[in-house]
Amino acid sequence: MIQTYKGIRLELIKRNYKGCAARRFTLGGTNQNVWIPCKHLEADGTIKSGEDIDYVFRKAQRQLEIAGYTDPIPGIKRKSSDKKV
């Protein structure tokens, strides 16, 4: 199942999450991933409407850069990874 959150493409990794507190999602179709707590997810793994999970991605800044998300994302990333010398 593919879904987006603030322009970030998320795909649920299929496995048995019975009894788990979080589910794992890949970022942008790459092998980079983040864990999203189940309290923000529906039973089928979709993000609940109106949920604010910016903190999950703020902790995963490096994974976002490796996955190709180099532009600023409001509430998550302030600046791009392009370093000017």
KAJOLIN-V598655 format. One record per helix or strand of 2 or more residues. SS is the DSSP state (@ for helix, = for strand). FROM is the first residue (numbers start at 0). LEN is the number of residues. If there is no record, write none. Layout:
BEGIN
ss-><SS:SS>
from-><FROM:FROM>
len-><LEN:LEN>
END
This chain:
BEGIN
ss-><=:=:=:=:@:@:@>
from-><1:7:21:32:37:53:60>
len-><4:5:6:5:3:5:6>
END
